[in-house]
Amino acid sequence: MIKISKTALIFLAGGIFVILVAILGMNYSQQSQEQSRLNHELSLAQLRLEEYASEQLSSQQEELESRLTRLEARLKVTKNNLYQSIQSIEVTETLYEVAEAYDVEIVEISSPGVSDKELEEVTLSALTLAVTVEGDVLNLIDFIYAWTEEYPTGVVESVEITVPEPPEDEEETAEELPSADIRLLIYTYEGD
């Protein structure tokens, strides 16, 4: 076995200690640089995220404000369309004008008057009319269509068209005309 003097052992231990300190120092330096690089990347990522979130929220806010503006404009147009007179005299006059234009005869008109109806969670005033008209079947259909054009807020709730049988005996001259019993509903909005 080799004998090493005490002095050599001290130098050897000192050398090993210096080598260990140098290795640990290099490892610490590398970890410190890596930690610094990661901190820098994290800071950049946070800045990008803040910018992205800010831009994203800003564009979403602009889009939502734009949609709100469009919806408010549509609501205003809808309210204007709904606001029309439903006085029974004016409605009756319009019915007679349309009937004359389409060569049908109004036999009977009745109405219980104006009442409140809820439509899509909005309370509207509504005038219900029961109308009986006579005339050619195509003219009856055209009359109903024309009336809905005249009153875009009007609804035809029901139509029952009756077409009588032709007379069996040619001597019978009093021929009944086709008729239609129509239930109409006209909405109006008088709110803000």
C-alpha positions as CSV (number, residue, x, y, z in Angstrom):
1,M,0.0,0.0,0.0
2,I,1.1,3.5,-0.8
3,K,1.8,5.7,2.1
4,I,0.8,9.3,1.7
5,S,2.0,11.9,4.0
6,K,-0.2,14.2,5.9
7,T,0.7,17.2,3.9
8,A,-0.2,15.4,0.7
9,L,-3.5,14.3,2.1
10,I,-4.2,17.9,3.0
11,F,-3.3,19.0,-0.5
12,L,-5.3,16.2,-2.0
13,A,-8.4,17.0,0.2
14,G,-8.0,20.7,-0.5
15,G,-7.8,20.0,-4.3
16,I,-10.9,17.8,-4.1
17,F,-12.6,20.5,-2.1
18,V,-11.7,23.2,-4.6
19,I,-12.9,21.0,-7.5
20,L,-16.2,20.3,-5.7
21,V,-16.7,24.1,-5.0
22,A,-15.9,24.9,-8.6
23,I,-18.4,22.3,-9.8
24,L,-21.1,23.5,-7.4
25,G,-20.4,27.1,-8.4
26,M,-20.8,26.3,-12.1
27,N,-24.1,24.4,-11.4
28,Y,-25.3,27.3,-9.3
29,S,-24.3,29.8,-12.0
30,Q,-26.2,27.7,-14.7
31,Q,-29.3,27.4,-12.5
32,S,-29.2,31.1,-11.8
33,Q,-28.9,31.9,-15.6
34,E,-31.7,29.4,-16.3
35,Q,-33.9,30.9,-13.6
36,S,-33.2,34.4,-14.9
37,R,-34.1,33.3,-18.5
38,L,-37.3,31.7,-17.3
39,N,-38.3,34.7,-15.3
40,H,-37.7,36.9,-18.3
41,E,-39.9,34.6,-20.5
42,L,-42.6,34.5,-17.8
43,S,-42.6,38.4,-17.7
44,L,-42.9,38.5,-21.5
45,A,-45.7,35.9,-21.5
46,Q,-47.6,37.9,-18.8
47,L,-47.3,41.1,-20.8
48,R,-48.5,39.4,-24.0
49,L,-51.4,37.9,-22.0
50,E,-52.4,41.3,-20.6
51,E,-52.2,42.8,-24.1
52,Y,-54.2,40.0,-25.6
53,A,-56.8,40.0,-22.9
54,S,-57.1,43.8,-23.2
55,E,-57.4,43.7,-27.0
56,Q,-59.8,40.7,-26.8
57,L,-62.0,42.4,-24.2
58,S,-61.9,45.7,-26.1
59,S,-63.0,44.0,-29.4
60,Q,-65.7,42.0,-27.6
61,Q,-66.9,45.2,-25.9
62,E,-67.0,47.0,-29.3
63,E,-68.9,44.0,-30.9
64,L,-71.4,43.9,-28.0
65,E,-72.0,47.7,-28.2
66,S,-72.5,47.4,-31.9
67,R,-75.0,44.6,-31.5
68,L,-76.8,46.6,-28.8
69,T,-77.0,49.6,-31.1
70,R,-78.5,47.4,-33.9
71,L,-80.9,45.7,-31.6
72,E,-82.1,49.1,-30.2
73,A,-82.6,50.4,-33.7
74,R,-84.6,47.2,-34.6
75,L,-86.7,47.6,-31.4
76,K,-87.4,51.2,-32.3
77,V,-88.5,50.2,-35.9
78,T,-90.7,47.4,-34.4
79,K,-92.3,49.8,-31.9
80,N,-93.0,52.3,-34.7
81,N,-94.5,49.5,-36.8
82,L,-96.7,48.4,-33.9
83,Y,-97.9,51.9,-33.2
84,Q,-100.9,52.4,-35.3
85,S,-104.5,53.2,-34.6
86,I,-106.8,50.4,-33.8
87,Q,-109.9,52.5,-33.5
88,S,-112.8,50.2,-34.7
89,I,-114.1,53.0,-37.0
90,E,-110.8,53.3,-38.8
91,V,-110.3,49.6,-39.0
92,T,-113.9,49.1,-40.3
93,E,-113.4,51.8,-42.9
94,T,-110.2,50.1,-44.1
95,L,-112.0,46.7,-44.2
96,Y,-114.7,48.2,-46.5
97,E,-112.2,49.8,-48.8
98,V,-110.3,46.5,-49.2
99,A,-113.5,44.6,-49.7
100,E,-114.6,47.0,-52.4
101,A,-111.2,46.7,-54.1
102,Y,-111.4,42.9,-54.2
103,D,-115.1,42.7,-55.1
104,V,-116.3,41.0,-51.9
105,E,-119.2,42.1,-49.7
106,I,-118.9,42.5,-46.0
107,V,-122.0,40.9,-44.5
108,E,-121.2,41.3,-40.8
109,I,-118.6,42.8,-38.5
110,S,-118.5,42.5,-34.7
111,S,-115.9,43.2,-32.1
112,P,-115.7,42.9,-28.3
113,G,-113.4,46.0,-28.4
114,V,-109.8,46.6,-27.5
115,S,-108.2,44.4,-24.9
116,D,-104.7,43.8,-23.6
117,K,-102.8,40.8,-24.8
118,E,-99.4,39.5,-23.9
119,L,-97.2,38.6,-26.9
120,E,-93.6,37.5,-26.3
121,E,-93.7,38.9,-22.7
122,V,-94.8,42.3,-24.0
123,T,-98.3,43.7,-23.2
124,L,-100.0,45.0,-26.4
125,S,-103.4,46.5,-27.1
126,A,-105.4,44.3,-29.4
127,L,-108.6,44.7,-31.3
128,T,-110.4,41.5,-32.1
129,L,-112.8,41.5,-35.1
130,A,-115.2,38.8,-36.4
131,V,-115.9,39.5,-40.1
132,T,-118.2,37.6,-42.5
133,V,-117.7,38.3,-46.2
134,E,-119.2,36.9,-49.4
135,G,-117.8,36.7,-52.9
136,D,-115.8,34.6,-55.3
137,V,-113.4,32.2,-53.4
138,L,-110.3,33.7,-55.1
139,N,-111.5,37.2,-54.2
140,L,-112.1,36.1,-50.6
141,I,-108.5,34.9,-50.4
142,D,-107.1,38.0,-52.1
143,F,-109.2,40.1,-49.7
144,I,-107.6,38.4,-46.6
145,Y,-104.1,38.7,-48.1
146,A,-104.7,42.4,-48.9
147,W,-106.0,43.1,-45.4
148,T,-102.8,41.6,-43.9
149,E,-100.8,43.9,-46.1
150,E,-102.8,46.9,-45.0
151,Y,-102.3,45.9,-41.3
152,P,-98.8,44.4,-40.9
153,T,-99.5,44.1,-37.2
154,G,-102.7,42.3,-37.9
155,V,-103.1,38.5,-37.5
156,V,-105.7,36.3,-39.1
157,E,-106.5,34.0,-36.3
158,S,-108.9,31.8,-38.2
159,V,-110.7,31.6,-41.6
160,E,-113.6,29.3,-42.4
161,I,-114.6,29.4,-46.1
162,T,-117.9,28.0,-47.0
163,V,-118.6,27.1,-50.6
164,P,-122.3,26.2,-51.1
165,E,-123.5,23.3,-53.3
166,P,-124.7,24.4,-56.8
167,P,-128.5,24.3,-57.1
168,E,-129.9,21.0,-58.2
169,D,-132.8,22.5,-60.1
170,E,-131.9,24.9,-62.9
171,E,-135.0,26.9,-62.1
172,E,-133.6,28.0,-58.8
173,T,-132.0,31.3,-59.6
174,A,-131.0,32.5,-56.1
175,E,-127.5,31.1,-55.9
176,E,-125.6,31.5,-52.6
177,L,-122.2,33.0,-52.8
178,P,-119.1,31.5,-51.1
179,S,-118.5,33.1,-47.8
180,A,-115.7,33.4,-45.2
181,D,-115.9,33.8,-41.5
182,I,-112.7,35.5,-40.5
183,R,-111.4,36.2,-37.0
184,L,-108.9,39.1,-37.1
185,L,-106.6,40.5,-34.4
186,I,-104.8,43.8,-34.7
187,Y,-102.0,44.6,-32.3
188,T,-100.7,48.0,-31.4
189,Y,-98.1,49.1,-28.9
190,E,-98.6,52.4,-27.0
191,G,-95.7,52.1,-24.5
192,D,-92.5,54.2,-24.4
